[in-house]
Protein backbone atom coordinates (compact mmCIF):
# COMPACT_ATOMS: atom_id res chain seq x y z
CA UNK A 1 0.00 0.00 0.00
CA UNK A 2 2.81 2.40 0.88
CA UNK A 3 4.54 1.57 -2.42
CA UNK A 4 1.36 2.29 -4.33
CA UNK A 5 1.00 5.66 -2.61
CA UNK A 6 4.61 6.54 -3.46
CA UNK A 7 4.03 5.69 -7.14
CA UNK A 8 0.86 7.79 -7.19
CA UNK A 9 2.75 10.65 -5.52
CA UNK A 10 5.41 10.56 -8.25
CA UNK A 11 2.78 10.27 -11.00
CA UNK A 12 0.83 13.29 -9.76
CA UNK A 13 4.01 15.34 -9.20
CA UNK A 14 3.47 15.43 -5.43
CA UNK A 15 -0.08 16.77 -5.78
CA UNK A 16 -1.66 15.16 -2.71
CA UNK A 17 -5.04 16.79 -3.38
CA UNK A 18 -5.19 15.12 -6.80
CA UNK A 19 -4.46 11.75 -5.20
CA UNK A 20 -7.16 12.38 -2.60
CA UNK A 21 -9.61 13.33 -5.36
CA UNK A 22 -8.80 10.16 -7.30
CA UNK A 23 -9.19 7.92 -4.23
CA UNK A 24 -12.52 9.48 -3.21
CA UNK A 25 -13.78 9.25 -6.79
CA UNK A 26 -12.86 5.55 -6.94
CA UNK A 27 -14.66 4.94 -3.62
CA UNK A 28 -17.81 6.69 -4.89
CA UNK A 29 -17.74 4.69 -8.13
CA UNK A 30 -17.27 1.42 -6.23
CA UNK A 31 -20.19 2.21 -3.92
CA UNK A 32 -22.37 2.98 -6.93
CA UNK A 33 -21.38 -0.27 -8.68
CA UNK A 34 -21.85 -2.37 -5.53
CA UNK A 35 -25.13 -0.74 -4.47
CA UNK A 36 -27.31 -3.71 -5.61
CA UNK A 37 -25.15 -6.05 -3.53
CA UNK A 38 -25.43 -3.80 -0.48
CA UNK A 39 -29.20 -3.22 -0.53
CA UNK A 40 -31.99 -4.25 -2.89
CA UNK A 41 -33.94 -1.69 -4.88
CA UNK A 42 -37.21 -2.81 -3.25
CA UNK A 43 -35.79 -2.07 0.22
CA UNK A 44 -34.72 1.38 -0.96
CA UNK A 45 -38.12 2.41 -2.29
CA UNK A 46 -40.42 0.58 0.18
CA UNK A 47 -42.04 3.00 2.70
CA UNK A 48 -41.79 2.11 6.39
CA UNK A 49 -44.11 4.71 7.89
CA UNK A 50 -43.48 3.71 11.51
CA UNK A 51 -39.79 4.67 11.07
CA UNK A 52 -40.24 8.04 9.38
CA UNK A 53 -38.09 11.02 10.40
CA UNK A 54 -35.62 8.87 12.33
CA UNK A 55 -32.43 10.90 12.99
CA UNK A 56 -28.98 9.48 12.13
CA UNK A 57 -28.23 6.47 14.32
CA UNK A 58 -26.40 3.15 14.29
CA UNK A 59 -29.42 1.56 12.59
CA UNK A 60 -29.86 4.33 9.99
CA UNK A 61 -26.55 6.16 9.73
CA UNK A 62 -28.04 8.99 7.62
CA UNK A 63 -31.51 8.81 9.16
CA UNK A 64 -34.83 8.19 7.40
CA UNK A 65 -37.10 10.42 5.31
CA UNK A 66 -40.78 11.35 5.58
CA UNK A 67 -41.79 7.86 4.38
CA UNK A 68 -39.39 5.96 6.62
CA UNK A 69 -36.96 5.11 3.80
CA UNK A 70 -33.27 4.89 4.69
CA UNK A 71 -31.46 7.99 3.36
CA UNK A 72 -28.09 6.23 3.04
CA UNK A 73 -29.59 3.49 0.87
CA UNK A 74 -31.23 6.09 -1.34
CA UNK A 75 -27.90 7.89 -1.66
CA UNK A 76 -26.27 4.66 -2.80
CA UNK A 77 -28.81 4.12 -5.56
CA UNK A 78 -28.87 7.82 -6.38
CA UNK A 79 -25.12 7.68 -7.01
CA UNK A 80 -25.76 5.12 -9.76
CA UNK A 81 -28.15 7.50 -11.51
CA UNK A 82 -25.89 10.54 -11.15
CA UNK A 83 -22.74 8.77 -12.32
CA UNK A 84 -24.48 6.96 -15.17
CA UNK A 85 -26.10 10.12 -16.53
CA UNK A 86 -22.95 12.14 -15.87
CA UNK A 87 -20.67 9.72 -17.69
CA UNK A 88 -23.06 9.08 -20.59
CA UNK A 89 -23.78 12.79 -21.03
CA UNK A 90 -20.08 13.68 -20.89
CA UNK A 91 -19.20 11.00 -23.45
CA UNK A 92 -22.03 12.26 -25.69
CA UNK A 93 -20.58 15.78 -25.48
CA UNK A 94 -17.02 14.58 -26.02
CA UNK A 95 -17.77 12.41 -29.07
CA UNK A 96 -20.03 14.79 -30.95
CA UNK A 97 -18.18 17.91 -29.78
CA UNK A 98 -14.88 16.42 -30.95
CA UNK A 99 -16.43 15.54 -34.31
CA UNK A 100 -17.75 19.08 -34.77
CA UNK A 101 -14.40 20.54 -33.73
CA UNK A 102 -12.57 18.41 -36.29
CA UNK A 103 -15.01 19.43 -39.03
CA UNK A 104 -14.62 23.11 -38.16
CA UNK A 105 -10.85 23.02 -37.74
CA UNK A 106 -9.93 20.77 -40.66
CA UNK A 107 -12.70 21.62 -43.14
CA UNK A 108 -12.99 24.55 -45.49
CA UNK A 109 -13.87 28.06 -44.42
CA UNK A 110 -17.61 27.66 -45.08
CA UNK A 111 -17.79 24.60 -42.84
CA UNK A 112 -15.76 26.39 -40.18
CA UNK A 113 -18.10 29.38 -40.22
CA UNK A 114 -21.24 27.20 -40.10
CA UNK A 115 -20.03 25.03 -37.23
CA UNK A 116 -18.60 28.00 -35.34
CA UNK A 117 -21.96 29.76 -35.62
CA UNK A 118 -23.75 26.77 -34.09
CA UNK A 119 -21.14 26.49 -31.33
CA UNK A 120 -21.40 30.20 -30.50
CA UNK A 121 -25.19 29.95 -30.46
CA UNK A 122 -25.15 27.06 -27.99
CA UNK A 123 -22.45 28.74 -25.90
CA UNK A 124 -24.67 31.78 -25.47
CA UNK A 125 -26.92 29.72 -23.16
CA UNK A 126 -25.79 28.75 -19.65
CA UNK A 127 -25.29 24.99 -19.31
CA UNK A 128 -28.19 24.46 -16.90
CA UNK A 129 -30.60 26.70 -18.80
CA UNK A 130 -29.93 24.96 -22.12
CA UNK A 131 -30.36 21.50 -20.56
CA UNK A 132 -33.55 22.70 -18.85
CA UNK A 133 -34.99 23.94 -22.16
CA UNK A 134 -34.18 20.67 -23.96
CA UNK A 135 -35.65 18.47 -21.21
CA UNK A 136 -38.77 20.66 -21.08
CA UNK A 137 -39.24 20.09 -24.83
CA UNK A 138 -38.52 16.35 -25.06
CA UNK A 139 -39.66 15.25 -21.59
CA UNK A 140 -37.85 13.85 -18.53
CA UNK A 141 -36.29 10.40 -18.76
CA UNK A 142 -32.81 8.99 -18.31
CA UNK A 143 -32.12 8.96 -22.05
CA UNK A 144 -33.56 12.42 -22.62
CA UNK A 145 -31.49 13.88 -19.78
CA UNK A 146 -28.35 12.32 -21.24
CA UNK A 147 -29.20 13.91 -24.60
CA UNK A 148 -29.99 17.26 -22.96
CA UNK A 149 -26.80 17.52 -20.90
CA UNK A 150 -24.82 16.09 -23.81
CA UNK A 151 -26.01 18.80 -26.19
CA UNK A 152 -25.56 21.49 -23.52
CA UNK A 153 -21.95 20.49 -22.88
CA UNK A 154 -21.05 19.83 -26.52
CA UNK A 155 -19.85 23.37 -27.43
CA UNK A 156 -16.97 23.30 -24.95
CA UNK A 157 -15.48 20.18 -26.54
CA UNK A 158 -16.10 21.51 -30.04
CA UNK A 159 -14.37 24.81 -29.33
CA UNK A 160 -11.38 23.11 -27.68
CA UNK A 161 -11.06 20.56 -30.50
CA UNK A 162 -11.32 23.21 -33.20
CA UNK A 163 -8.44 25.14 -31.62
CA UNK A 164 -6.34 21.97 -31.27
CA UNK A 165 -6.97 20.90 -34.88
CA UNK A 166 -6.07 24.33 -36.26
CA UNK A 167 -2.85 24.19 -34.25
CA UNK A 168 -1.97 20.62 -35.26
CA UNK A 169 -2.84 20.85 -38.95
CA UNK A 170 0.16 23.12 -39.58
CA UNK A 171 2.68 20.90 -37.77
CA UNK A 172 5.44 19.15 -39.66
CA UNK A 173 4.23 15.60 -39.06
CA UNK A 174 0.75 16.38 -40.42
CA UNK A 175 2.25 18.15 -43.44
CA UNK A 176 4.54 15.18 -44.05
CA UNK A 177 1.65 12.71 -43.79
CA UNK A 178 -0.38 14.69 -46.31
CA UNK A 179 2.56 14.96 -48.69
CA UNK A 180 2.92 11.18 -48.56
CA UNK A 181 -0.65 10.80 -49.79
CA UNK A 182 -2.54 10.24 -46.53
CA UNK A 183 -6.22 11.14 -46.84
CA UNK A 184 -8.11 13.44 -44.51
CA UNK A 185 -9.64 10.62 -42.48
CA UNK A 186 -6.28 8.90 -41.98
CA UNK A 187 -4.59 12.14 -40.94
CA UNK A 188 -7.34 12.91 -38.44
CA UNK A 189 -7.49 9.42 -36.93
CA UNK A 190 -3.77 8.67 -36.87
CA UNK A 191 -2.15 12.04 -36.24
CA UNK A 192 -4.59 14.65 -34.94
CA UNK A 193 -6.89 12.76 -32.55
CA UNK A 194 -4.07 10.96 -30.65
CA UNK A 195 -2.32 14.29 -30.06
CA UNK A 196 -5.57 15.93 -28.92
CA UNK A 197 -6.56 13.08 -26.60
CA UNK A 198 -4.97 14.45 -23.42
CA UNK A 199 -6.77 17.86 -23.36
CA UNK A 200 -10.09 16.19 -24.21
CA UNK A 201 -9.60 13.66 -21.38
CA UNK A 202 -8.95 16.46 -18.88
CA UNK A 203 -12.03 18.35 -20.07
CA UNK A 204 -14.07 15.13 -19.83
CA UNK A 205 -13.04 14.66 -16.19
CA UNK A 206 -13.79 18.25 -15.26
CA UNK A 207 -16.98 18.32 -17.35
CA UNK A 208 -18.31 15.23 -15.55
CA UNK A 209 -18.60 17.28 -12.36
CA UNK A 210 -20.63 19.96 -14.18
CA UNK A 211 -22.97 17.36 -15.66
CA UNK A 212 -23.61 15.84 -12.21
CA UNK A 213 -24.56 19.30 -10.91
CA UNK A 214 -26.90 19.86 -13.88
CA UNK A 215 -28.57 16.47 -13.41
CA UNK A 216 -29.07 17.16 -9.68
CA UNK A 217 -30.53 20.59 -10.52
CA UNK A 218 -32.96 19.08 -13.03
CA UNK A 219 -34.03 16.47 -10.48
CA UNK A 220 -34.48 19.17 -7.85
CA UNK A 221 -36.79 21.03 -10.25
CA UNK A 222 -38.82 17.89 -10.97
CA UNK A 223 -37.36 17.31 -14.47
CA UNK A 224 -34.97 14.52 -13.54
CA UNK A 225 -35.33 10.75 -13.96
CA UNK A 226 -38.88 9.74 -13.04
CA UNK A 227 -39.64 7.95 -9.74
CA UNK A 228 -39.20 5.52 -8.14
CA UNK A 229 -35.47 5.69 -8.95
CA UNK A 230 -33.90 7.92 -6.27
CA UNK A 231 -31.69 10.81 -7.33
CA UNK A 232 -29.61 13.17 -5.25
CA UNK A 233 -31.43 16.25 -6.52
CA UNK A 234 -34.86 14.80 -5.79
CA UNK A 235 -33.78 13.79 -2.28
CA UNK A 236 -32.81 17.41 -1.59
CA UNK A 237 -36.15 18.62 -2.95
CA UNK A 238 -38.14 16.07 -0.92
CA UNK A 239 -36.35 17.04 2.28
CA UNK A 240 -36.70 20.79 1.76
CA UNK A 241 -40.08 21.12 3.56
CA UNK A 242 -38.60 19.34 6.61
CA UNK A 243 -35.26 21.17 6.86
CA UNK A 244 -36.00 22.59 10.30
CA UNK A 245 -36.87 19.29 11.99
CA UNK A 246 -35.34 16.64 9.68
CA UNK A 247 -32.30 18.37 8.16
CA UNK A 248 -30.54 15.09 7.31
CA UNK A 249 -32.93 14.31 4.43
CA UNK A 250 -31.51 17.18 2.34
CA UNK A 251 -28.11 17.79 3.91
CA UNK A 252 -26.55 14.37 3.26
CA UNK A 253 -27.47 14.32 -0.46
CA UNK A 254 -26.04 17.84 -0.71
CA UNK A 255 -22.81 16.64 0.91
CA UNK A 256 -22.71 13.70 -1.53
CA UNK A 257 -22.95 16.07 -4.52
CA UNK A 258 -20.36 18.43 -3.04
CA UNK A 259 -17.91 15.60 -2.28
CA UNK A 260 -18.26 14.07 -5.74
CA UNK A 261 -17.83 17.38 -7.57
CA UNK A 262 -14.81 18.47 -5.51
CA UNK A 263 -13.16 15.04 -5.93
CA UNK A 264 -13.63 15.09 -9.71
CA UNK A 265 -12.26 18.62 -9.94
CA UNK A 266 -9.20 17.75 -7.86
CA UNK A 267 -8.60 14.63 -9.95
CA UNK A 268 -9.07 16.61 -13.18
CA UNK A 269 -6.59 19.26 -12.02
CA UNK A 270 -4.07 16.51 -11.31
CA UNK A 271 -4.57 15.00 -14.77
CA UNK A 272 -4.07 18.43 -16.32
CA UNK A 273 -0.78 18.84 -14.46
CA UNK A 274 0.39 15.47 -15.81
CA UNK A 275 -0.86 15.68 -19.40
CA UNK A 276 -0.51 19.37 -20.28
CA UNK A 277 3.04 20.01 -21.59
CA UNK A 278 2.88 23.68 -20.59
CA UNK A 279 2.02 22.69 -17.02
CA UNK A 280 4.86 20.18 -17.02
CA UNK A 281 7.32 22.84 -18.08
CA UNK A 282 6.09 25.29 -15.44
CA UNK A 283 6.37 22.63 -12.73
CA UNK A 284 9.89 21.75 -13.85
CA UNK A 285 10.87 25.42 -13.87
CA UNK A 286 9.57 25.86 -10.33
CA UNK A 287 11.48 22.82 -9.15
CA UNK A 288 14.63 24.11 -10.85
CA UNK A 289 14.35 27.34 -8.94
C-alpha positions as CSV (number, residue, x, y, z in Angstrom):
1,X,0.0,0.0,0.0
2,X,2.8,2.4,0.9
3,X,4.5,1.6,-2.4
4,X,1.4,2.3,-4.3
5,X,1.0,5.7,-2.6
6,X,4.6,6.5,-3.5
7,X,4.0,5.7,-7.1
8,X,0.9,7.8,-7.2
9,X,2.7,10.6,-5.5
10,X,5.4,10.6,-8.3
11,X,2.8,10.3,-11.0
12,X,0.8,13.3,-9.8
13,X,4.0,15.3,-9.2
14,X,3.5,15.4,-5.4
15,X,-0.1,16.8,-5.8
16,X,-1.7,15.2,-2.7
17,X,-5.0,16.8,-3.4
18,X,-5.2,15.1,-6.8
19,X,-4.5,11.7,-5.2
20,X,-7.2,12.4,-2.6
21,X,-9.6,13.3,-5.4
22,X,-8.8,10.2,-7.3
23,X,-9.2,7.9,-4.2
24,X,-12.5,9.5,-3.2
25,X,-13.8,9.3,-6.8
26,X,-12.9,5.6,-6.9
27,X,-14.7,4.9,-3.6
28,X,-17.8,6.7,-4.9
29,X,-17.7,4.7,-8.1
30,X,-17.3,1.4,-6.2
31,X,-20.2,2.2,-3.9
32,X,-22.4,3.0,-6.9
33,X,-21.4,-0.3,-8.7
34,X,-21.8,-2.4,-5.5
35,X,-25.1,-0.7,-4.5
36,X,-27.3,-3.7,-5.6
37,X,-25.1,-6.0,-3.5
38,X,-25.4,-3.8,-0.5
39,X,-29.2,-3.2,-0.5
40,X,-32.0,-4.3,-2.9
41,X,-33.9,-1.7,-4.9
42,X,-37.2,-2.8,-3.2
43,X,-35.8,-2.1,0.2
44,X,-34.7,1.4,-1.0
45,X,-38.1,2.4,-2.3
46,X,-40.4,0.6,0.2
47,X,-42.0,3.0,2.7
48,X,-41.8,2.1,6.4
49,X,-44.1,4.7,7.9
50,X,-43.5,3.7,11.5
51,X,-39.8,4.7,11.1
52,X,-40.2,8.0,9.4
53,X,-38.1,11.0,10.4
54,X,-35.6,8.9,12.3
55,X,-32.4,10.9,13.0
56,X,-29.0,9.5,12.1
57,X,-28.2,6.5,14.3
58,X,-26.4,3.2,14.3
59,X,-29.4,1.6,12.6
60,X,-29.9,4.3,10.0
61,X,-26.5,6.2,9.7
62,X,-28.0,9.0,7.6
63,X,-31.5,8.8,9.2
64,X,-34.8,8.2,7.4
65,X,-37.1,10.4,5.3
66,X,-40.8,11.3,5.6
67,X,-41.8,7.9,4.4
68,X,-39.4,6.0,6.6
69,X,-37.0,5.1,3.8
70,X,-33.3,4.9,4.7
71,X,-31.5,8.0,3.4
72,X,-28.1,6.2,3.0
73,X,-29.6,3.5,0.9
74,X,-31.2,6.1,-1.3
75,X,-27.9,7.9,-1.7
76,X,-26.3,4.7,-2.8
77,X,-28.8,4.1,-5.6
78,X,-28.9,7.8,-6.4
79,X,-25.1,7.7,-7.0
80,X,-25.8,5.1,-9.8
81,X,-28.1,7.5,-11.5
82,X,-25.9,10.5,-11.2
83,X,-22.7,8.8,-12.3
84,X,-24.5,7.0,-15.2
85,X,-26.1,10.1,-16.5
86,X,-23.0,12.1,-15.9
87,X,-20.7,9.7,-17.7
88,X,-23.1,9.1,-20.6
89,X,-23.8,12.8,-21.0
90,X,-20.1,13.7,-20.9
91,X,-19.2,11.0,-23.4
92,X,-22.0,12.3,-25.7
93,X,-20.6,15.8,-25.5
94,X,-17.0,14.6,-26.0
95,X,-17.8,12.4,-29.1
96,X,-20.0,14.8,-30.9
97,X,-18.2,17.9,-29.8
98,X,-14.9,16.4,-31.0
99,X,-16.4,15.5,-34.3
100,X,-17.7,19.1,-34.8
101,X,-14.4,20.5,-33.7
102,X,-12.6,18.4,-36.3
103,X,-15.0,19.4,-39.0
104,X,-14.6,23.1,-38.2
105,X,-10.9,23.0,-37.7
106,X,-9.9,20.8,-40.7
107,X,-12.7,21.6,-43.1
108,X,-13.0,24.5,-45.5
109,X,-13.9,28.1,-44.4
110,X,-17.6,27.7,-45.1
111,X,-17.8,24.6,-42.8
112,X,-15.8,26.4,-40.2
113,X,-18.1,29.4,-40.2
114,X,-21.2,27.2,-40.1
115,X,-20.0,25.0,-37.2
116,X,-18.6,28.0,-35.3
117,X,-22.0,29.8,-35.6
118,X,-23.7,26.8,-34.1
119,X,-21.1,26.5,-31.3
120,X,-21.4,30.2,-30.5
121,X,-25.2,29.9,-30.5
122,X,-25.1,27.1,-28.0
123,X,-22.4,28.7,-25.9
124,X,-24.7,31.8,-25.5
125,X,-26.9,29.7,-23.2
126,X,-25.8,28.7,-19.7
127,X,-25.3,25.0,-19.3
128,X,-28.2,24.5,-16.9
129,X,-30.6,26.7,-18.8
130,X,-29.9,25.0,-22.1
131,X,-30.4,21.5,-20.6
132,X,-33.5,22.7,-18.9
133,X,-35.0,23.9,-22.2
134,X,-34.2,20.7,-24.0
135,X,-35.6,18.5,-21.2
136,X,-38.8,20.7,-21.1
137,X,-39.2,20.1,-24.8
138,X,-38.5,16.3,-25.1
139,X,-39.7,15.3,-21.6
140,X,-37.8,13.9,-18.5
141,X,-36.3,10.4,-18.8
142,X,-32.8,9.0,-18.3
143,X,-32.1,9.0,-22.1
144,X,-33.6,12.4,-22.6
145,X,-31.5,13.9,-19.8
146,X,-28.4,12.3,-21.2
147,X,-29.2,13.9,-24.6
148,X,-30.0,17.3,-23.0
149,X,-26.8,17.5,-20.9
150,X,-24.8,16.1,-23.8
151,X,-26.0,18.8,-26.2
152,X,-25.6,21.5,-23.5
153,X,-21.9,20.5,-22.9
154,X,-21.0,19.8,-26.5
155,X,-19.8,23.4,-27.4
156,X,-17.0,23.3,-24.9
157,X,-15.5,20.2,-26.5
158,X,-16.1,21.5,-30.0
159,X,-14.4,24.8,-29.3
160,X,-11.4,23.1,-27.7
161,X,-11.1,20.6,-30.5
162,X,-11.3,23.2,-33.2
163,X,-8.4,25.1,-31.6
164,X,-6.3,22.0,-31.3
165,X,-7.0,20.9,-34.9
166,X,-6.1,24.3,-36.3
167,X,-2.9,24.2,-34.3
168,X,-2.0,20.6,-35.3
169,X,-2.8,20.9,-38.9
170,X,0.2,23.1,-39.6
171,X,2.7,20.9,-37.8
172,X,5.4,19.1,-39.7
173,X,4.2,15.6,-39.1
174,X,0.8,16.4,-40.4
175,X,2.2,18.2,-43.4
176,X,4.5,15.2,-44.0
177,X,1.6,12.7,-43.8
178,X,-0.4,14.7,-46.3
179,X,2.6,15.0,-48.7
180,X,2.9,11.2,-48.6
181,X,-0.6,10.8,-49.8
182,X,-2.5,10.2,-46.5
183,X,-6.2,11.1,-46.8
184,X,-8.1,13.4,-44.5
185,X,-9.6,10.6,-42.5
186,X,-6.3,8.9,-42.0
187,X,-4.6,12.1,-40.9
188,X,-7.3,12.9,-38.4
189,X,-7.5,9.4,-36.9
190,X,-3.8,8.7,-36.9
191,X,-2.1,12.0,-36.2
192,X,-4.6,14.6,-34.9
193,X,-6.9,12.8,-32.6
194,X,-4.1,11.0,-30.7
195,X,-2.3,14.3,-30.1
196,X,-5.6,15.9,-28.9
197,X,-6.6,13.1,-26.6
198,X,-5.0,14.5,-23.4
199,X,-6.8,17.9,-23.4
200,X,-10.1,16.2,-24.2
201,X,-9.6,13.7,-21.4
202,X,-8.9,16.5,-18.9
203,X,-12.0,18.3,-20.1
204,X,-14.1,15.1,-19.8
205,X,-13.0,14.7,-16.2
206,X,-13.8,18.3,-15.3
207,X,-17.0,18.3,-17.3
208,X,-18.3,15.2,-15.6
209,X,-18.6,17.3,-12.4
210,X,-20.6,20.0,-14.2
211,X,-23.0,17.4,-15.7
212,X,-23.6,15.8,-12.2
213,X,-24.6,19.3,-10.9
214,X,-26.9,19.9,-13.9
215,X,-28.6,16.5,-13.4
216,X,-29.1,17.2,-9.7
217,X,-30.5,20.6,-10.5
218,X,-33.0,19.1,-13.0
219,X,-34.0,16.5,-10.5
220,X,-34.5,19.2,-7.8
221,X,-36.8,21.0,-10.2
222,X,-38.8,17.9,-11.0
223,X,-37.4,17.3,-14.5
224,X,-35.0,14.5,-13.5
225,X,-35.3,10.8,-14.0
226,X,-38.9,9.7,-13.0
227,X,-39.6,7.9,-9.7
228,X,-39.2,5.5,-8.1
229,X,-35.5,5.7,-9.0
230,X,-33.9,7.9,-6.3
231,X,-31.7,10.8,-7.3
232,X,-29.6,13.2,-5.2
233,X,-31.4,16.2,-6.5
234,X,-34.9,14.8,-5.8
235,X,-33.8,13.8,-2.3
236,X,-32.8,17.4,-1.6
237,X,-36.1,18.6,-3.0
238,X,-38.1,16.1,-0.9
239,X,-36.4,17.0,2.3
240,X,-36.7,20.8,1.8
241,X,-40.1,21.1,3.6
242,X,-38.6,19.3,6.6
243,X,-35.3,21.2,6.9
244,X,-36.0,22.6,10.3
245,X,-36.9,19.3,12.0
246,X,-35.3,16.6,9.7
247,X,-32.3,18.4,8.2
248,X,-30.5,15.1,7.3
249,X,-32.9,14.3,4.4
250,X,-31.5,17.2,2.3
251,X,-28.1,17.8,3.9
252,X,-26.5,14.4,3.3
253,X,-27.5,14.3,-0.5
254,X,-26.0,17.8,-0.7
255,X,-22.8,16.6,0.9
256,X,-22.7,13.7,-1.5
257,X,-23.0,16.1,-4.5
258,X,-20.4,18.4,-3.0
259,X,-17.9,15.6,-2.3
260,X,-18.3,14.1,-5.7
261,X,-17.8,17.4,-7.6
262,X,-14.8,18.5,-5.5
263,X,-13.2,15.0,-5.9
264,X,-13.6,15.1,-9.7
265,X,-12.3,18.6,-9.9
266,X,-9.2,17.7,-7.9
267,X,-8.6,14.6,-9.9
268,X,-9.1,16.6,-13.2
269,X,-6.6,19.3,-12.0
270,X,-4.1,16.5,-11.3
271,X,-4.6,15.0,-14.8
272,X,-4.1,18.4,-16.3
273,X,-0.8,18.8,-14.5
274,X,0.4,15.5,-15.8
275,X,-0.9,15.7,-19.4
276,X,-0.5,19.4,-20.3
277,X,3.0,20.0,-21.6
278,X,2.9,23.7,-20.6
279,X,2.0,22.7,-17.0
280,X,4.9,20.2,-17.0
281,X,7.3,22.8,-18.1
282,X,6.1,25.3,-15.4
283,X,6.4,22.6,-12.7
284,X,9.9,21.8,-13.9
285,X,10.9,25.4,-13.9
286,X,9.6,25.9,-10.3
287,X,11.5,22.8,-9.1
288,X,14.6,24.1,-10.9
289,X,14.3,27.3,-8.9
